[in-house]
Amino acid sequence: MRDTTYIHPFDLANDFGRFKGGYLFKDDNEENAFLLNSENGCSIILSSVLCEQVLTQNVDEDLAFKMIQRGMIENEACMKCQVTERVQPTFFIFDLTQACNFRCIYCFRHLEDKVHTISDDNLDAITNYIIDYCLKYKITDFCVQPWGGEPLIAFDKIKRMDDMFKQAGLYPLISIETNASLITEELAEECADRNIRLGISIDGFEAVQNMHRPLMSGKPSFDKMMRGVRILEKNEKLKNFGVVSVLTSRSFPYLKEIIEFLATEVKAPCFKLNLVKDNPVMKDAGLCLTSEQVEAAEKLLLAKLVELNRRGFPITELNVHEKLMNLLVRSKTNICTSRGCMGGTKMIAFDQDGLIYPCDVTDYKEESIGSVHDKQDLISLVTESKKSNRDFFNRKHIEECDTCPFWFYCKGGCTTAIKYKKGCVEGVDNQECIANKTLYPALIDLILSDPDAIYPLTRGRVQLKKSRQ
C-alpha cells in the first residue's frame, strides 16, 4: 500500500481560491498520485510534477482550474460541492412473503414460525401510497423490490402490484431477488414482457450452495437453482442477470473457487458479495468472518476479479464497482455505500401491515416512522423522524472516523447491521469499516499501478489513461 499523507487546507495565490485539504496517496517510484478529500468525496489523479505544486502550495492557474472542476478547490465564483442529500426516497422494499422453500443456514427471519404472505388489501395500500407519493413529487425513475422468503412464491401479487403501477402511468424498475428454483420458461417470459428484473442468490459451486442453501426438506438445492439459471440464460431480456452471494466463515476458504465458478460456469457479468452480518439469531452459529478474514476476503476478491478479466471472463463485483465509481467520479448511485447509509433519505421499507421504516429494520417496530394507512406525506414523515432523534438516525461515529480518508463514502457503515447486532445504533459497523479500510487503498493502488484494469471493473464506465501530465 502507498504512503498516505494529509495535506492541510491552504489559500492559493492570485485569488484562485482555497484548497480544501485532502489525503495524498503516493509512491515515490510511480509517476502518478491520488488526492482525495474525505469531507466531500472529491478526488483527482496528479502527475508527480503537479503533485509537487500541491505539496509546495504553488498551484498554477491550469492546475487550479482542474482542481476547481474536481471539487478540490473552492472560490467565490464556483458552486459549492454538494455534501448532503435531500430527502426524496426512490427505492422501496416491502415484505411480500415470509414463505420460503429453502432453509439457508444464515437466515434470521425465523421462517419456521413465519409463513405469512401480505394481504391484497395491504399490498394495494402500499402500492397506492407509493403511487400517490411519486405522482405528487413527479418521480418517474424509481425501484421497487418485493422480498421474503422467496418472492416468486407470491408472484401473482407482484403482478397485481405491477398492473397497479402501469394503470397509474408509472413504470418502476421491479427487481426480484430469487433462489431461482421456481423459475419456469413461462415465468421468465412473463417477467421479460413486464420488464421485471430477476437476480439470483447463488452462494457458490455445488458443495458450497448445498451447504449454505439447502431446500426446506434438507435436500440439495444446486440442481434446482441451476435449472432456473439455464432458463434465464436462454431469455434475451433476462440473460444478463445479477448474482448475490453470501460469504460465511464456512465458505471463506473457497472464495477463490466461488468467484471462478460465478465467472466461468454461471457467466455472471456482475455479482455482489455480501459478508454475512451478525444478528441475535446467529449468535452461536459461528458463521461470521473474523476481522482478519474480512481483510483477506477483500484482497482476494479484487485480485481474482483482475485475473479473471485478464483471462477473458468479463466480470465485476458490485461493491468493487461502486467503490471505484465513488473514488473516480464521486458516484452517488448506491444507497448504502456511496455516501453512507441513505436509509429514509433515498430508501424506504414497508412491512406486511403497511408500517413504514427507513430501511429493513421491520423486526424493530419502534423504528416505524408511520403507516401507509394514515396517508401522511412520506417526506414529512422522514424529515420529522430525523428531527426527533429516532435511534435509526443517530450519528454513527468513532474517534478513528475523524482521520479516515474514506469517511464520506462510509459514514459509519450499515445502520441496520448495527441495530441487529447491538439492539441500538451506536458506534460503527465494524465489518464495513474493515472492508473499506482494506478495499479502498487496494483500489487506489490499482488505479495508479494498473489503470487498464479499471475499465472492466467499472462495467465500461470509466477508462483511465496510463499517465497524466
C-alpha positions as CSV (number, residue, x, y, z in Angstrom):
1,M,0.0,0.0,0.0
2,R,1.1,3.5,-0.7
3,D,2.2,6.1,1.8
4,T,-0.7,8.4,2.9
5,T,-0.1,12.0,3.8
6,Y,-2.7,14.6,4.8
7,I,-2.3,18.0,3.1
8,H,-3.9,20.7,5.2
9,P,-6.1,23.4,3.6
10,F,-4.4,26.5,2.3
11,D,-5.2,29.6,0.3
12,L,-3.9,29.8,-3.2
13,A,-2.1,32.8,-4.7
14,N,-3.8,35.2,-7.2
15,D,-7.2,34.7,-5.6
16,F,-7.7,31.3,-7.2
17,G,-9.5,30.1,-4.1
18,R,-8.8,27.8,-1.1
19,F,-7.6,24.2,-1.3
20,K,-9.9,22.2,0.9
21,G,-7.4,19.7,2.1
22,G,-7.0,16.1,1.3
23,Y,-5.2,12.7,1.7
24,L,-2.4,12.1,-0.8
25,F,-1.7,8.5,-1.8
26,K,1.7,8.4,-3.3
27,D,4.6,6.1,-4.1
28,D,7.9,7.7,-4.9
29,N,8.6,5.0,-7.5
30,E,5.5,5.8,-9.6
31,E,4.6,8.8,-11.7
32,N,1.1,9.5,-10.5
33,A,-0.5,10.2,-7.1
34,F,-4.1,10.1,-5.9
35,L,-5.6,13.1,-3.9
36,L,-8.8,12.5,-2.0
37,N,-10.9,14.9,0.1
38,S,-12.7,12.9,2.9
39,E,-15.3,15.6,3.6
40,N,-16.8,15.7,0.1
41,G,-15.5,12.6,-1.6
42,C,-13.9,14.5,-4.4
43,S,-10.6,13.3,-5.9
44,I,-8.0,13.9,-8.6
45,I,-5.1,12.0,-10.1
46,L,-2.0,14.0,-10.3
47,S,1.4,13.5,-12.1
48,S,4.5,13.9,-9.9
49,V,5.0,17.4,-11.3
50,L,1.5,18.5,-10.4
51,C,1.7,16.8,-7.1
52,E,4.7,18.8,-6.2
53,Q,2.7,22.0,-6.9
54,V,0.2,21.0,-4.3
55,L,2.8,19.9,-1.7
56,T,4.7,23.2,-2.1
57,Q,1.4,25.3,-2.2
58,N,2.5,26.7,-5.5
59,V,-0.5,25.7,-7.7
60,D,-0.6,27.3,-11.2
61,E,-3.7,28.5,-13.0
62,D,-4.2,25.4,-15.1
63,L,-4.0,23.0,-12.2
64,A,-6.2,25.3,-10.1
65,F,-8.9,25.2,-12.8
66,K,-8.8,21.4,-12.9
67,M,-9.0,21.2,-9.1
68,I,-11.9,23.6,-9.0
69,Q,-13.7,21.3,-11.5
70,R,-12.9,18.3,-9.3
71,G,-14.2,19.9,-6.1
72,M,-10.8,20.2,-4.5
73,I,-10.7,24.0,-4.5
74,E,-13.4,26.4,-3.7
75,N,-13.7,30.1,-4.5
76,E,-16.5,32.6,-4.5
77,A,-17.2,32.2,-8.2
78,C,-17.8,28.4,-8.2
79,M,-20.7,26.4,-6.9
80,K,-20.0,24.6,-3.6
81,C,-19.8,20.8,-3.8
82,Q,-22.9,19.2,-2.5
83,V,-22.3,17.0,0.6
84,T,-25.8,16.4,1.9
85,E,-28.7,14.7,0.2
86,R,-32.3,16.0,0.2
87,V,-34.9,13.6,1.4
88,Q,-36.5,12.0,-1.6
89,P,-36.8,8.2,-1.5
90,T,-36.7,6.4,-4.8
91,F,-36.0,2.8,-3.7
92,F,-38.8,0.9,-2.0
93,I,-38.7,-2.6,-0.5
94,F,-41.5,-4.4,1.2
95,D,-42.1,-7.7,3.0
96,L,-44.0,-9.6,0.3
97,T,-43.9,-13.1,1.9
98,Q,-42.2,-15.0,4.6
99,A,-42.8,-18.3,2.9
100,C,-39.7,-20.0,1.5
101,N,-38.8,-23.4,0.1
102,F,-35.2,-23.0,1.2
103,R,-33.7,-23.0,4.7
104,C,-30.5,-21.1,4.3
105,I,-28.1,-21.5,7.3
106,Y,-27.7,-17.8,7.8
107,C,-31.3,-16.7,7.5
108,F,-32.5,-14.7,10.6
109,R,-36.2,-14.4,9.7
110,H,-37.5,-17.3,11.8
111,L,-39.1,-18.9,8.7
112,E,-40.1,-22.0,10.7
113,D,-42.6,-19.8,12.6
114,K,-43.5,-17.2,10.0
115,V,-45.0,-18.2,6.7
116,H,-47.3,-15.2,6.2
117,T,-47.8,-13.5,2.8
118,I,-49.0,-9.9,2.5
119,S,-52.8,-9.5,2.1
120,D,-54.2,-7.9,-1.0
121,D,-55.6,-5.0,1.0
122,N,-52.2,-4.1,2.5
123,L,-50.4,-4.7,-0.8
124,D,-52.8,-2.3,-2.5
125,A,-52.4,0.2,0.2
126,I,-48.6,0.2,0.0
127,T,-48.7,0.4,-3.8
128,N,-51.2,3.2,-3.8
129,Y,-49.1,5.0,-1.2
130,I,-46.0,4.8,-3.5
131,I,-48.1,5.9,-6.5
132,D,-49.5,8.9,-4.7
133,Y,-46.1,9.9,-3.5
134,C,-44.4,9.6,-6.9
135,L,-47.2,11.4,-8.7
136,K,-47.2,14.2,-6.1
137,Y,-43.4,14.8,-6.5
138,K,-43.3,13.9,-10.2
139,I,-40.9,11.0,-9.6
140,T,-40.8,8.6,-12.6
141,D,-37.4,6.9,-12.0
142,F,-37.7,4.6,-9.0
143,C,-37.2,1.0,-8.0
144,V,-39.5,-1.4,-6.1
145,Q,-38.2,-4.7,-4.6
146,P,-40.5,-7.2,-3.1
147,W,-38.7,-9.6,-0.8
148,G,-39.2,-12.6,1.5
149,G,-38.8,-15.5,2.0
150,E,-38.9,-16.5,-1.7
151,P,-40.7,-13.7,-3.6
152,L,-41.7,-16.0,-6.6
153,I,-44.0,-17.9,-4.2
154,A,-46.2,-14.8,-4.3
155,F,-45.6,-13.9,-8.0
156,D,-49.3,-13.3,-8.5
157,K,-49.1,-10.4,-6.0
158,I,-46.1,-9.0,-7.8
159,K,-48.1,-8.9,-11.0
160,R,-51.0,-7.3,-9.2
161,M,-48.7,-4.5,-8.0
162,D,-47.1,-4.1,-11.4
163,D,-50.6,-3.7,-13.0
164,M,-51.5,-1.0,-10.5
165,F,-48.4,1.0,-11.3
166,K,-49.0,0.7,-15.0
167,Q,-52.6,1.8,-14.6
168,A,-51.3,4.9,-12.8
169,G,-48.9,5.6,-15.7
170,L,-45.8,4.7,-13.7
171,Y,-43.2,2.2,-14.8
172,P,-40.8,1.5,-12.0
173,L,-37.9,-1.0,-12.1
174,I,-39.3,-4.0,-10.2
175,S,-36.4,-6.1,-9.0
176,I,-36.7,-9.6,-7.5
177,E,-34.0,-11.5,-5.7
178,T,-34.9,-15.2,-6.1
179,N,-33.4,-18.5,-5.3
180,A,-34.2,-19.5,-8.9
181,S,-35.8,-22.8,-8.0
182,L,-39.3,-21.7,-9.1
183,I,-38.3,-20.2,-12.4
184,T,-40.0,-21.7,-15.4
185,E,-39.8,-20.7,-19.0
186,E,-43.4,-19.3,-18.8
187,L,-42.5,-17.2,-15.7
188,A,-39.3,-15.9,-17.3
189,E,-41.2,-14.9,-20.4
190,E,-43.7,-13.0,-18.3
191,C,-41.0,-11.2,-16.3
192,A,-39.4,-10.3,-19.6
193,D,-42.6,-9.0,-21.0
194,R,-43.3,-7.0,-17.9
195,N,-39.7,-5.7,-17.7
196,I,-39.3,-7.3,-14.2
197,R,-35.6,-7.8,-13.4
198,L,-34.5,-11.1,-11.7
199,G,-31.4,-11.5,-9.6
200,I,-30.3,-14.9,-8.4
201,S,-28.9,-15.8,-5.0
202,I,-26.1,-18.2,-5.6
203,D,-23.5,-18.8,-2.9
204,G,-21.1,-20.9,-5.0
205,F,-20.3,-24.1,-6.7
206,E,-22.4,-27.2,-5.8
207,A,-20.8,-28.1,-2.5
208,V,-21.0,-24.6,-1.1
209,Q,-24.5,-23.9,-2.5
210,N,-25.9,-27.1,-0.9
211,M,-24.1,-26.4,2.4
212,H,-25.4,-22.8,2.6
213,R,-28.8,-23.1,0.9
214,P,-30.5,-26.4,1.3
215,L,-34.1,-27.0,0.4
216,M,-36.7,-26.9,3.2
217,S,-36.6,-30.7,3.2
218,G,-32.8,-30.6,3.8
219,K,-32.0,-31.9,0.3
220,P,-29.5,-30.2,-2.0
221,S,-30.7,-27.1,-3.9
222,F,-27.9,-26.8,-6.5
223,D,-29.6,-28.6,-9.4
224,K,-32.9,-26.7,-9.0
225,M,-31.1,-23.4,-8.8
226,M,-29.0,-24.2,-11.9
227,R,-32.1,-25.2,-13.8
228,G,-33.5,-21.7,-13.2
229,V,-30.2,-20.2,-14.3
230,R,-30.2,-22.0,-17.6
231,I,-33.7,-20.9,-18.3
232,L,-32.7,-17.2,-17.8
233,E,-29.7,-17.7,-20.0
234,K,-31.9,-18.5,-22.9
235,N,-34.1,-15.4,-22.5
236,E,-32.6,-12.5,-24.4
237,K,-34.0,-9.9,-21.9
238,L,-33.1,-11.7,-18.8
239,K,-29.8,-13.4,-19.6
240,N,-27.6,-10.7,-18.1
241,F,-28.9,-11.3,-14.6
242,G,-27.0,-10.3,-11.5
243,V,-26.0,-12.6,-8.7
244,V,-25.9,-12.2,-4.9
245,S,-23.6,-14.4,-2.9
246,V,-23.3,-14.6,0.9
247,L,-19.9,-15.4,2.3
248,T,-19.6,-17.0,5.7
249,S,-16.8,-18.4,7.8
250,R,-17.6,-21.8,6.3
251,S,-17.4,-20.7,2.7
252,F,-14.5,-18.3,3.2
253,P,-11.8,-21.0,2.4
254,Y,-13.4,-21.5,-1.0
255,L,-13.8,-17.8,-2.0
256,K,-11.4,-18.0,-5.0
257,E,-13.2,-21.1,-6.3
258,I,-16.6,-19.4,-5.8
259,I,-15.7,-16.4,-7.9
260,E,-14.2,-18.7,-10.5
261,F,-17.5,-20.6,-10.7
262,L,-19.6,-17.5,-11.0
263,A,-17.4,-16.2,-13.8
264,T,-16.8,-19.4,-15.8
265,E,-19.9,-21.5,-15.2
266,V,-22.7,-19.1,-14.3
267,K,-21.1,-16.5,-16.6
268,A,-22.5,-13.7,-14.4
269,P,-21.4,-10.2,-15.7
270,C,-21.6,-9.0,-12.2
271,F,-22.3,-10.2,-8.7
272,K,-22.5,-8.8,-5.2
273,L,-20.6,-10.5,-2.4
274,N,-22.3,-10.0,0.9
275,L,-20.4,-10.8,4.1
276,V,-22.8,-12.4,6.5
277,K,-24.0,-9.9,9.1
278,D,-24.1,-10.6,12.8
279,N,-27.5,-10.8,14.5
280,P,-29.1,-12.4,17.6
281,V,-30.4,-15.5,15.7
282,M,-26.9,-16.4,14.6
283,K,-25.3,-15.7,17.9
284,D,-24.0,-19.2,18.4
285,A,-23.8,-20.3,14.7
286,G,-20.1,-19.2,14.3
287,L,-20.8,-18.0,10.7
288,C,-19.4,-14.5,10.9
289,L,-16.0,-13.8,9.5
290,T,-13.1,-12.6,11.8
291,S,-11.6,-9.2,11.1
292,E,-8.6,-11.0,9.5
293,Q,-10.9,-13.0,7.2
294,V,-12.8,-9.8,6.2
295,E,-9.5,-8.2,5.2
296,A,-8.3,-11.3,3.4
297,A,-11.6,-11.7,1.5
298,E,-11.5,-8.1,0.2
299,K,-7.9,-8.5,-1.1
300,L,-8.6,-11.9,-2.6
301,L,-11.8,-10.7,-4.3
302,L,-10.0,-7.8,-6.1
303,A,-7.1,-9.9,-7.2
304,K,-9.4,-12.7,-8.5
305,L,-11.5,-10.2,-10.5
306,V,-8.4,-8.7,-12.2
307,E,-7.2,-12.2,-13.0
308,L,-10.5,-13.3,-14.5
309,N,-10.8,-10.2,-16.7
310,R,-7.3,-10.7,-18.0
311,R,-8.2,-14.3,-18.8
312,G,-11.2,-13.1,-20.9
313,F,-14.0,-13.6,-18.4
314,P,-15.7,-10.2,-18.1
315,I,-17.0,-9.9,-14.5
316,T,-17.1,-7.4,-11.7
317,E,-18.4,-7.3,-8.2
318,L,-20.9,-4.5,-7.3
319,N,-19.1,-3.4,-4.1
320,V,-15.8,-3.1,-6.1
321,H,-17.7,-1.3,-8.9
322,E,-19.4,1.2,-6.6
323,K,-16.3,2.0,-4.6
324,L,-14.3,2.6,-7.8
325,M,-17.1,4.9,-9.0
326,N,-17.0,6.7,-5.7
327,L,-13.3,7.3,-6.0
328,L,-13.2,8.2,-9.7
329,V,-16.4,10.1,-10.4
330,R,-17.9,10.7,-6.9
331,S,-20.8,8.5,-7.7
332,K,-24.0,8.6,-5.6
333,T,-25.9,5.8,-7.2
334,N,-25.7,3.3,-4.3
335,I,-28.0,4.0,-1.4
336,C,-25.8,2.1,1.1
337,T,-22.1,2.8,0.1
338,S,-21.8,5.9,-2.0
339,R,-22.4,8.5,0.7
340,G,-23.1,6.4,3.8
341,C,-26.4,5.0,4.8
342,M,-29.3,6.6,2.8
343,G,-32.0,4.8,4.8
344,G,-35.0,7.1,4.9
345,T,-33.4,9.6,2.6
346,K,-33.3,7.5,-0.5
347,M,-34.7,4.2,0.7
348,I,-37.9,3.1,2.4
349,A,-39.2,-0.3,3.6
350,F,-42.7,-1.5,4.4
351,D,-43.8,-4.4,6.5
352,Q,-46.8,-6.6,5.7
353,D,-49.1,-4.4,7.9
354,G,-48.1,-1.3,5.9
355,L,-45.9,0.2,8.5
356,I,-43.2,2.4,7.1
357,Y,-39.5,2.1,8.0
358,P,-36.3,3.9,6.9
359,C,-34.7,0.6,5.9
360,D,-35.1,-3.1,6.6
361,V,-35.5,-2.9,10.3
362,T,-39.0,-4.2,10.3
363,D,-38.3,-6.5,13.3
364,Y,-38.0,-3.4,15.4
365,K,-41.5,-1.9,15.5
366,E,-40.2,1.2,17.4
367,E,-38.3,2.2,14.2
368,S,-41.5,2.6,12.2
369,I,-42.0,6.2,11.2
370,G,-45.6,5.9,10.1
371,S,-48.2,3.8,8.3
372,V,-49.4,3.8,4.7
373,H,-53.0,3.7,6.0
374,D,-52.6,7.1,7.6
375,K,-51.7,8.6,4.2
376,Q,-49.2,11.1,5.6
377,D,-46.7,12.7,3.4
378,L,-43.6,10.5,3.1
379,I,-41.0,13.3,3.0
380,S,-42.6,14.9,6.1
381,L,-42.5,11.6,8.0
382,V,-38.8,11.1,7.3
383,T,-37.9,14.8,8.0
384,E,-39.7,14.8,11.3
385,S,-38.2,11.4,12.3
386,K,-34.7,12.8,11.7
387,K,-35.5,15.8,13.9
388,S,-36.9,13.7,16.7
389,N,-33.6,11.9,17.3
390,R,-35.0,8.5,16.4
391,D,-32.5,5.7,17.1
392,F,-32.1,4.8,13.4
393,F,-30.9,8.3,12.5
394,N,-28.3,8.5,15.3
395,R,-24.8,9.5,14.1
396,K,-22.5,6.6,13.6
397,H,-19.0,7.6,14.6
398,I,-15.9,6.6,16.5
399,E,-12.7,8.6,17.0
400,E,-10.9,6.9,14.1
401,C,-13.6,8.3,11.7
402,D,-12.1,11.8,12.1
403,T,-8.9,10.8,10.3
404,C,-10.3,8.2,7.8
405,P,-9.8,9.2,4.2
406,F,-12.9,7.3,3.2
407,W,-15.3,8.8,5.7
408,F,-17.6,10.5,3.1
409,Y,-18.4,7.1,1.4
410,C,-18.8,5.1,4.7
411,K,-20.2,7.4,7.4
412,G,-20.2,4.6,9.9
413,G,-21.4,1.8,7.6
414,C,-24.7,-0.1,7.6
415,T,-27.2,1.2,10.2
416,T,-29.4,-1.9,10.1
417,A,-26.3,-4.1,10.7
418,I,-25.5,-2.1,13.8
419,K,-29.1,-2.2,15.0
420,Y,-29.4,-6.0,14.7
421,K,-26.0,-6.6,16.3
422,K,-26.3,-4.2,19.2
423,G,-30.0,-3.5,19.6
424,C,-29.3,0.2,19.2
425,V,-27.5,2.4,16.8
426,E,-24.1,3.4,18.3
427,G,-20.5,3.2,17.2
428,V,-19.9,2.0,13.6
429,D,-20.4,-1.1,11.5
430,N,-17.0,-2.7,12.3
431,Q,-17.2,-5.1,9.4
432,E,-17.8,-2.4,6.8
433,C,-15.1,-0.3,8.4
434,I,-12.5,-3.1,7.9
435,A,-13.7,-3.8,4.4
436,N,-13.5,-0.1,3.5
437,K,-10.0,0.4,5.0
438,T,-8.9,-2.7,3.0
439,L,-10.6,-2.3,-0.3
440,Y,-10.3,1.5,-0.9
441,P,-6.5,1.6,-0.6
442,A,-6.2,-1.5,-2.8
443,L,-8.4,0.1,-5.4
444,I,-6.3,3.3,-5.3
445,D,-3.2,1.1,-5.8
446,L,-4.9,-0.5,-8.8
447,I,-5.9,2.9,-10.3
448,L,-2.3,4.1,-10.1
449,S,-0.4,1.0,-11.0
450,D,-2.7,-0.8,-13.4
451,P,-5.2,1.7,-14.9
452,D,-6.2,-0.7,-17.7
453,A,-7.7,-3.0,-15.1
454,I,-10.3,-0.3,-14.2
455,Y,-12.4,-0.4,-17.3
456,P,-13.9,-3.8,-16.9
457,L,-14.3,-3.4,-13.1
458,T,-16.5,-0.3,-13.7
459,R,-18.5,-2.2,-16.4
460,G,-17.1,0.0,-19.1
461,R,-18.0,3.3,-17.4
462,V,-14.5,4.6,-16.7
463,Q,-11.4,4.3,-18.8
464,L,-8.1,5.7,-17.5
465,K,-5.1,6.8,-19.3
466,K,-1.7,5.3,-18.3
467,S,-0.2,8.7,-17.4
468,R,-1.5,12.2,-16.7
469,Q,0.5,15.4,-17.0
